[in-house]
Amino acid sequence: LALSLLGPQPLPAAAGGLLLLAFSSALAGAQLHQTYIDGLQLQLEFARLARFDQLTGLANRRHFDETLAGEWQRALRLRKEVALVIFDVDEFKRYNDHYGHPGGDACLRRLASAARELVHRHGDLVVRLGGEEFGVLLPLTPAGGASAVADLLRQAIESLRLPHAPGATHPVVTISAGVASMRPESGVHPEDLVKAADAALYQAKGAGRNCVMTAPEVEQASPAARRLREVLG
């Protein structure tokens, strides 16, 4: 193209200059395109880091809150339940004090990996809620199914046979889990599901740890339904 623009008798120097200009423009365009791709990849990585826990690779609390809100609306439309399992490491402070923070971090990664291997149904979400506390969001799942998942998870982690710190209640690392399942309705909010599962976890701790407790059905009902149950006795 450069040679044709110069006419039938192009000067070699002018032709070389035009070819160099064309090559430089092409190179600059390629570099600009690569810069755009790199910037896009960087944005995607930042978005991923904002939604996932860096230590375990699980979803973080922000991701959990967003997903729970969406699943709550879906269950409301379908008139189905949303279940939540909250579990944490029994006597983790004792473990962390004995093995140090690197050992504690390694323990949490092992538990995260075990939970990820066990919970793999499409739509389920395993999340690190903070510290040694984890959650498993189970959309469209009744309490019985969620309790079964929680107990399988408890058994899987105990089967890892990770030695606990001296003086711990159990010789190996174990978890306690609380389960709640609710059907969205008027007067019931996603926060109520979290509170119910957390209260059940507290009960599991009080029952001796290394066990699963499910929030009673009365705690999962709407305020109006609870008042009706109280009146009826």
Secondary structure, DSSP 8 states (H G I E B T S, - for coil): -HHHHT-SS--HHHHHHHHHHHHHHHHHHHHHHHHHHHHHHHHHHHHHHTTB-TTT-SB-HHHHHHHHHHHHHHHHHHT--EEEEEEEETTHHHHHHHHHHHHHHHHHHHHHHHHHHH--STT-EEEEEETTEEEEEEET--HHHHHHHHHHHHHHHHTT--B--TT-SSSB--EEEEEEEE---TT--HHHHHHHHHHHHHHHHHTTSSSEEE--HHHHS-HHHHHHHHHH-
